[in-house]
Amino acid sequence: MAKARATYVCQQCGGVHPKWSGQCDHCGAWNSLTEEVQEKTPGPRNKGREIPMEGLKGSSKPLPRISTGIPEFDRVLGGGLVPGSATLIGGDPGIGKSTLLLQAACRMAGTGAGVAYFSGEESTDQIRMRAERLGLLNNTESVGLAAATDAANIAASLSADPGLRMVIIDSIQTMYLPGVESGPGTVSQVRASTHELIRSTKKLGCALLIVGHVTKEGAIAGPKVLEHMVDTVLQFEGDRSHHFRILRGIKNRFGPTDEIGVFEMTGNGLSEVANPSELFLADWREDVSGAVVFAGIEGTRPLLVEIQALVAPSSMAHPRRNVVGWDSGRLSMLAAVLEARAGLPLSGRDIFLNVAGGVKITEPAADLAVAAALISSVTGRPCPANTVIFGEVGLAAEVRRVAHPEQRLKEAAKLGFEQAILPPAKKAGKNRDSLRHNTVTTLTDLIETLGG
């Protein structure tokens, strides 16, 4: 006979405790333990059976893809949705997760594909009103709406409709299974509900799209078990005060990771941005000190963005280091290298750094562009006109090579830039682009190139 026992599970890391305490022993979070009842099941009485093994070599058919009707969305997914796959989409409230999925549902329904939209946060009237406001009601007869939170009822409804191609769950933190004795949103309920929904959709061969809540730090709420269970994890980035939205792939079992799709929030929903570099540089001015253009790579796409820096005298004992869109720790390291190795006076000064357009840059290739922006702000001299900059900087003030320089330079030449400041190439050869190359090996060379 199975016996039930009460345990206390941390809602941040999933750690299990035999009794309640104010702080989790595993991750240190406060007031995160929730009582959950688990049933002890007896172990298997049989020894099991042998599992046949297959060789690694062999031929496999290419994965079929289902187009969502949104090319930028398909790009981040690796070419479209895979039947039977599970995709998790996270992002801040109001950033556009539900809007994007509703647009994808209506566009897929326009091709005759069956789509089911289950909402645990909104009524069907609210979803219908949003679709009407966005102008998405044409040819949407194959979209089914339901306001439900019972994962068992949703799984039974899916089994009754074998013609579905896509299922949307908004959101997984509102779903629950009656057999699990804990509230919706807890670790046990999220794990059990997700497993039930994935099992049902894989059996039917339809794609599952799940909306996940995020914490105040921007990470997907709850422990990492949810991200491990799904095939693809996408993150919506962007400030709600800006009209740009970036959909970034964090995990993808069927395509490349770190791929991005760029959208613009308009009155008719999210519209795709075909050339994001041109849009991000729309307000760029060449005659302003501290502003440079960085040629970056996001996934497989080259992306040109403006980096702005302001260095000003500080009246505080500890100067401020405010950063938007970049790593604050890397800025502190770069400021120390500039002062210790290149003699740039930065101690006792406030440093403000901003990546224009609400873009977040994570690659170290932006080091040289940030250093150029700091040098330009300190000297008061604008960077050379029509110039892009990229390169990694080490602790010895050396400039290191970065990946895919040809793609960066090709994108810059396409947008009308004339020269580039970059690390020396691995092998000298003829430039395949029309830009003039100014190679620098140290930060001292960069200061001389900028006329410092």
C-alpha positions as CSV (number, residue, x, y, z in Angstrom):
1,M,0.0,0.0,0.0
2,A,1.5,3.4,-1.0
3,K,2.0,5.8,1.8
4,A,2.0,9.5,1.5
5,R,4.6,11.7,3.2
6,A,5.0,15.5,3.4
7,T,8.2,17.1,2.2
8,Y,9.1,20.7,1.7
9,V,10.4,21.7,-1.8
10,C,12.2,24.8,-2.7
11,Q,10.4,26.7,-5.5
12,Q,13.7,28.3,-6.7
13,C,16.1,25.3,-7.0
14,G,13.8,22.2,-6.4
15,G,15.7,21.1,-3.3
16,V,13.8,18.7,-1.0
17,H,13.8,19.2,2.8
18,P,12.4,16.9,5.4
19,K,11.0,19.8,7.5
20,W,10.3,23.5,6.9
21,S,12.9,26.2,7.5
22,G,13.1,29.8,6.5
23,Q,16.0,29.4,4.2
24,C,16.8,26.8,1.6
25,D,20.0,24.8,2.4
26,H,20.7,24.2,-1.3
27,C,20.5,27.7,-2.9
28,G,20.1,30.0,0.1
29,A,16.7,31.5,-1.0
30,W,14.5,32.8,1.8
31,N,10.8,31.8,2.2
32,S,10.8,29.5,-0.8
33,L,9.9,26.2,0.8
34,T,6.4,24.8,0.0
35,E,4.8,21.7,1.5
36,E,4.1,19.0,-1.0
37,V,2.8,15.5,-0.5
38,Q,4.6,12.7,-2.2
39,E,3.4,9.1,-2.4
40,K,6.0,6.4,-1.7
41,T,5.6,3.7,-4.4
42,P,7.1,0.3,-4.0
43,G,10.0,-0.6,-6.2
44,P,9.7,-2.8,-9.2
45,R,9.4,-6.5,-8.4
46,N,10.5,-7.8,-11.8
47,K,14.1,-7.6,-13.1
48,G,13.0,-5.8,-16.3
49,R,13.9,-6.8,-19.8
50,E,16.9,-6.3,-22.0
51,I,16.8,-3.1,-24.3
52,P,18.0,-3.6,-27.9
53,M,20.8,-1.2,-28.9
54,E,21.4,0.5,-32.2
55,G,24.6,1.6,-33.9
56,L,25.6,5.2,-34.2
57,K,26.2,4.9,-37.9
58,G,23.1,4.9,-40.1
59,S,20.9,7.0,-42.2
60,S,18.2,9.2,-40.7
61,K,15.5,11.2,-42.6
62,P,15.7,15.0,-42.2
63,L,13.4,16.4,-39.6
64,P,10.1,17.7,-41.0
65,R,9.3,21.3,-40.3
66,I,6.1,23.2,-39.7
67,S,6.2,26.8,-40.7
68,T,4.6,29.3,-38.3
69,G,4.1,31.8,-41.0
70,I,6.5,34.2,-39.3
71,P,10.0,33.9,-40.9
72,E,11.8,35.5,-37.9
73,F,10.1,33.0,-35.6
74,D,11.1,30.1,-37.9
75,R,14.7,31.4,-38.0
76,V,15.1,31.2,-34.3
77,L,13.5,27.7,-34.2
78,G,16.0,26.5,-36.8
79,G,13.6,26.4,-39.8
80,G,10.2,25.9,-38.2
81,L,8.5,23.8,-35.6
82,V,9.3,20.1,-35.4
83,P,6.2,17.8,-35.0
84,G,6.1,16.4,-31.5
85,S,8.5,19.0,-30.1
86,A,8.0,21.1,-27.0
87,T,9.1,24.8,-27.0
88,L,9.2,27.0,-23.9
89,I,8.9,30.8,-24.4
90,G,9.8,33.1,-21.5
91,G,9.9,36.9,-21.1
92,D,8.8,39.8,-18.9
93,P,5.1,40.5,-18.6
94,G,3.6,42.5,-21.4
95,I,6.6,42.1,-23.7
96,G,4.6,40.2,-26.4
97,K,4.7,36.5,-25.8
98,S,1.0,35.9,-26.1
99,T,0.8,38.3,-29.0
100,L,3.5,36.4,-31.0
101,L,1.9,33.0,-30.3
102,L,-1.6,34.3,-31.3
103,Q,-0.2,35.7,-34.5
104,A,1.6,32.3,-35.2
105,A,-1.7,30.4,-34.5
106,C,-3.7,32.6,-36.9
107,R,-1.2,32.4,-39.7
108,M,-0.9,28.6,-39.4
109,A,-4.7,28.4,-39.3
110,G,-4.7,30.3,-42.6
111,T,-3.0,27.4,-44.2
112,G,-5.7,25.0,-42.9
113,A,-3.6,23.6,-40.0
114,G,-5.4,22.8,-36.8
115,V,-4.4,24.9,-33.8
116,A,-5.5,24.7,-30.1
117,Y,-5.0,27.6,-27.7
118,F,-5.4,26.9,-24.0
119,S,-5.3,29.9,-21.7
120,G,-5.1,29.7,-17.9
121,E,-4.8,33.5,-17.4
122,E,-7.4,35.0,-19.9
123,S,-10.9,34.2,-20.9
124,T,-11.7,33.3,-24.5
125,D,-13.4,36.6,-24.9
126,Q,-10.2,38.4,-24.0
127,I,-8.2,36.4,-26.6
128,R,-10.9,37.0,-29.2
129,M,-10.8,40.7,-28.5
130,R,-7.0,40.8,-28.9
131,A,-7.2,38.9,-32.2
132,E,-9.8,41.4,-33.5
133,R,-7.7,44.4,-32.4
134,L,-4.7,42.9,-34.2
135,G,-6.7,42.2,-37.4
136,L,-6.2,38.4,-37.2
137,L,-9.7,37.1,-37.7
138,N,-9.5,36.2,-41.4
139,N,-9.4,32.5,-42.2
140,T,-9.1,31.4,-38.6
141,E,-11.8,28.7,-38.5
142,S,-9.3,26.0,-37.5
143,V,-8.2,27.8,-34.3
144,G,-9.8,26.4,-31.1
145,L,-9.9,28.5,-27.9
146,A,-10.4,27.2,-24.4
147,A,-9.9,28.7,-20.9
148,A,-8.6,25.7,-18.9
149,T,-6.1,24.9,-16.2
150,D,-6.6,21.1,-15.7
151,A,-3.7,19.4,-17.6
152,A,-5.6,16.0,-17.6
153,N,-8.6,17.6,-19.2
154,I,-6.4,19.3,-21.8
155,A,-4.6,16.0,-22.6
156,A,-8.0,14.3,-23.1
157,S,-9.2,17.1,-25.4
158,L,-6.1,16.8,-27.5
159,S,-6.6,13.0,-27.9
160,A,-10.1,13.7,-29.3
161,D,-8.8,15.9,-32.1
162,P,-6.1,14.1,-34.1
163,G,-5.9,16.8,-36.8
164,L,-4.0,19.3,-34.6
165,R,-0.6,20.6,-35.7
166,M,0.1,23.1,-32.9
167,V,-0.9,23.4,-29.2
168,I,-0.4,26.6,-27.2
169,I,-0.4,26.6,-23.4
170,D,-0.5,30.1,-21.8
171,S,0.9,29.6,-19.2
172,I,2.4,26.5,-17.6
173,Q,2.5,28.0,-14.1
174,T,-1.4,28.1,-14.1
175,M,-1.7,24.4,-15.0
176,Y,-2.3,21.6,-12.5
177,L,-3.0,17.9,-12.2
178,P,-5.7,16.8,-9.7
179,G,-3.5,13.8,-8.5
180,V,-0.7,16.0,-7.3
181,E,-1.4,17.5,-3.9
182,S,0.1,20.9,-4.3
183,G,-0.9,24.3,-5.7
184,P,-0.5,25.4,-9.3
185,G,3.0,26.9,-10.0
186,T,4.8,24.6,-7.5
187,V,7.7,22.4,-8.7
188,S,5.7,19.2,-8.5
189,Q,2.7,20.7,-10.4
190,V,4.9,22.3,-13.1
191,R,6.9,19.1,-13.6
192,A,3.8,16.8,-13.7
193,S,1.7,19.1,-15.9
194,T,4.5,19.6,-18.4
195,H,5.2,15.8,-18.6
196,E,1.5,15.1,-19.2
197,L,1.2,17.7,-21.9
198,I,4.5,16.6,-23.7
199,R,3.4,13.0,-23.6
200,S,0.1,13.8,-25.2
201,T,1.5,16.0,-27.9
202,K,4.3,13.6,-28.8
203,K,1.7,10.8,-29.1
204,L,-0.3,13.0,-31.6
205,G,2.8,14.3,-33.4
206,C,1.8,18.0,-33.0
207,A,4.1,20.8,-31.8
208,L,3.7,22.1,-28.2
209,L,4.4,25.8,-27.4
210,I,4.5,26.7,-23.6
211,V,4.6,30.2,-22.1
212,G,6.6,30.4,-18.9
213,H,6.7,33.1,-16.3
214,V,10.0,34.8,-15.3
215,T,11.4,36.0,-12.1
216,K,12.3,39.7,-11.3
217,E,15.9,38.9,-12.5
218,G,14.5,37.9,-15.9
219,A,15.2,34.1,-15.6
220,I,12.4,31.6,-16.2
221,A,10.6,31.0,-12.9
222,G,11.1,27.9,-10.9
223,P,14.0,25.4,-11.1
224,K,15.7,24.3,-14.3
225,V,13.7,21.1,-14.5
226,L,11.2,22.8,-16.9
227,E,14.0,23.9,-19.3
228,H,15.5,20.3,-19.2
229,M,12.1,18.7,-20.1
230,V,11.5,20.8,-23.3
231,D,13.3,20.6,-26.6
232,T,13.6,24.4,-27.2
233,V,13.9,27.4,-24.9
234,L,13.3,30.9,-26.3
235,Q,13.7,34.1,-24.4
236,F,12.0,37.4,-25.2
237,E,14.3,40.4,-24.6
238,G,13.8,44.1,-24.8
239,D,12.6,47.0,-22.7
240,R,8.9,47.8,-22.9
241,S,9.8,51.5,-23.3
242,H,11.5,50.6,-26.6
243,H,9.6,49.3,-29.6
244,F,12.2,46.6,-30.4
245,R,11.8,43.0,-29.3
246,I,14.4,40.3,-29.6
247,L,13.6,36.6,-29.5
248,R,16.7,34.7,-28.5
249,G,17.2,30.9,-28.7
250,I,18.8,29.6,-25.5
251,K,18.4,25.9,-26.1
252,N,17.5,24.1,-29.3
253,R,17.8,20.4,-29.9
254,F,16.8,20.8,-33.6
255,G,18.8,23.9,-34.6
256,P,21.5,26.4,-33.6
257,T,21.5,28.1,-30.2
258,D,22.0,31.9,-29.7
259,E,20.0,32.6,-32.9
260,I,17.9,35.8,-32.6
261,G,14.8,37.2,-34.3
262,V,14.1,40.9,-34.3
263,F,10.6,42.3,-34.1
264,E,9.1,45.7,-33.8
265,M,6.0,46.3,-31.6
266,T,3.3,48.1,-33.6
267,G,-0.4,48.8,-33.4
268,N,-1.0,45.6,-35.3
269,G,1.2,43.4,-33.1
270,L,4.7,42.2,-33.7
271,S,6.1,42.9,-37.1
272,E,9.3,41.4,-38.4
273,V,12.5,43.5,-38.9
274,A,14.2,42.4,-42.1
275,N,17.4,44.5,-41.6
276,P,17.9,45.1,-37.9
277,S,21.3,46.8,-38.3
278,E,19.8,49.6,-40.4
279,L,17.1,50.1,-37.8
280,F,19.4,50.1,-34.8
281,L,21.6,52.8,-36.5
282,A,18.8,55.0,-37.6
283,D,19.6,57.7,-35.0
284,W,23.4,57.3,-35.0
285,R,25.4,60.6,-35.2
286,E,29.0,60.6,-36.3
287,D,30.0,63.9,-34.7
288,V,29.4,62.9,-31.1
289,S,32.3,61.8,-28.9
290,G,31.9,58.5,-27.1
291,A,29.6,56.9,-29.8
292,V,31.0,54.0,-31.9
293,V,29.4,51.3,-34.1
294,F,30.1,47.7,-33.1
295,A,29.9,44.9,-35.7
296,G,28.6,41.9,-33.8
297,I,27.3,38.4,-34.5
298,E,24.1,37.1,-32.9
299,G,23.8,33.4,-33.8
300,T,24.4,33.3,-37.5
301,R,23.3,36.9,-38.2
302,P,25.7,39.9,-38.3
303,L,24.3,42.8,-36.3
304,L,25.5,46.4,-36.2
305,V,24.6,48.4,-33.1
306,E,25.7,51.7,-31.5
307,I,27.6,51.7,-28.2
308,Q,27.6,55.0,-26.3
309,A,30.0,55.9,-23.4
310,L,30.2,58.9,-21.1
311,V,33.1,59.5,-18.8
312,A,32.6,62.4,-16.3
313,P,34.2,63.6,-13.1
314,S,32.7,62.1,-10.0
315,S,31.9,63.8,-6.7
316,M,31.4,60.5,-4.9
317,A,34.0,58.4,-2.9
318,H,33.2,55.4,-5.1
319,P,32.7,56.4,-8.8
320,R,29.6,54.9,-10.5
321,R,29.7,52.3,-13.2
322,N,26.3,52.2,-14.8
323,V,25.8,49.8,-17.7
324,V,22.8,49.1,-20.0
325,G,23.0,46.2,-22.4
326,W,26.5,44.9,-21.5
327,D,28.3,43.1,-18.7
328,S,29.1,45.5,-15.8
329,G,31.9,43.2,-14.6
330,R,33.6,43.3,-18.0
331,L,33.4,47.1,-18.1
332,S,35.2,47.3,-14.8
333,M,37.9,44.9,-16.1
334,L,38.3,46.9,-19.3
335,A,38.5,50.2,-17.4
336,A,41.3,48.8,-15.2
337,V,43.2,47.6,-18.3
338,L,42.9,51.0,-20.0
339,E,44.2,52.8,-17.0
340,A,47.0,50.3,-16.0
341,R,48.2,49.4,-19.4
342,A,47.4,52.4,-21.6
343,G,47.5,55.2,-19.2
344,L,43.9,56.4,-19.7
345,P,42.8,58.4,-16.6
346,L,39.6,56.7,-15.5
347,S,39.9,56.5,-11.7
348,G,37.8,59.0,-9.9
349,R,35.4,59.3,-12.8
350,D,31.9,58.1,-13.4
351,I,31.4,55.8,-16.4
352,F,28.1,55.3,-18.1
353,L,27.7,52.8,-20.9
354,N,24.7,52.2,-23.1
355,V,23.9,49.9,-26.0
356,A,21.4,51.8,-28.1
357,G,18.1,50.2,-29.0
358,G,17.6,47.9,-26.0
359,V,20.0,45.2,-27.4
360,K,21.9,43.0,-24.9
361,I,25.4,42.1,-26.1
362,T,27.1,39.1,-24.6
363,E,30.1,38.3,-26.9
364,P,33.6,39.5,-25.9
365,A,34.1,40.9,-29.4
366,A,32.6,44.2,-28.1
367,D,35.6,44.9,-25.9
368,L,37.5,46.9,-28.5
369,A,34.3,49.0,-29.4
370,V,33.7,49.7,-25.7
371,A,37.4,50.7,-25.3
372,A,37.1,53.0,-28.3
373,A,34.0,54.6,-26.9
374,L,35.7,55.3,-23.5
375,I,38.8,56.7,-25.2
376,S,36.6,59.0,-27.4
377,S,34.6,60.2,-24.4
378,V,37.8,61.0,-22.3
379,T,39.5,62.8,-25.2
380,G,36.4,64.5,-26.4
381,R,37.2,63.5,-30.0
382,P,34.6,61.7,-32.1
383,C,35.6,58.4,-33.7
384,P,36.5,58.4,-37.4
385,A,33.4,58.7,-39.6
386,N,31.9,55.6,-41.2
387,T,33.9,53.2,-39.0
388,V,33.0,49.9,-37.4
389,I,35.0,48.4,-34.6
390,F,35.3,44.9,-33.1
391,G,37.8,42.8,-31.3
392,E,38.5,41.1,-27.9
393,V,40.8,42.7,-25.3
394,G,43.0,40.7,-22.9
395,L,44.4,41.7,-19.5
396,A,47.7,42.5,-21.1
397,A,46.0,45.1,-23.3
398,E,46.5,42.9,-26.3
399,V,43.8,42.8,-29.0
400,R,42.7,39.3,-29.9
401,R,41.0,37.9,-33.0
402,V,37.3,37.0,-32.9
403,A,35.1,34.7,-34.9
404,H,33.5,35.4,-38.3
405,P,35.2,38.7,-39.2
406,E,34.2,38.4,-42.9
407,Q,30.5,38.4,-42.1
408,R,30.9,41.4,-39.8
409,L,32.8,43.4,-42.5
410,K,30.4,42.3,-45.2
411,E,27.4,43.6,-43.3
412,A,29.2,46.9,-42.6
413,A,30.1,47.4,-46.2
414,K,26.5,46.7,-47.2
415,L,25.3,49.6,-44.9
416,G,27.8,52.1,-46.4
417,F,30.7,52.0,-43.9
418,E,34.1,52.8,-45.3
419,Q,36.7,51.5,-42.8
420,A,37.1,49.1,-39.8
421,I,39.2,49.0,-36.7
422,L,39.9,45.3,-36.0
423,P,42.5,42.8,-34.8
424,P,45.2,41.6,-37.3
425,A,44.0,38.7,-39.5
426,K,45.3,35.2,-39.1
427,K,46.8,35.3,-42.5
428,A,47.4,38.3,-44.6
429,G,45.5,38.3,-47.9
430,K,43.3,40.4,-50.2
431,N,40.3,42.0,-48.5
432,R,37.1,40.6,-49.9
433,D,35.2,43.6,-48.8
434,S,35.4,47.3,-49.8
435,L,36.4,48.6,-46.4
436,R,39.8,50.0,-45.4
437,H,41.3,47.9,-42.6
438,N,43.0,49.6,-39.6
439,T,44.5,46.7,-37.6
440,V,45.5,47.3,-34.0
441,T,47.4,44.8,-31.7
442,T,47.2,46.7,-28.4
443,L,45.1,49.4,-26.8
444,T,48.0,51.8,-27.3
445,D,47.6,51.3,-31.0
446,L,43.9,52.0,-30.7
447,I,44.5,55.3,-28.9
448,E,47.0,56.3,-31.7
449,T,44.5,55.3,-34.3
450,L,41.8,57.4,-32.7
451,G,44.1,60.4,-32.5
452,G,44.5,60.3,-28.7
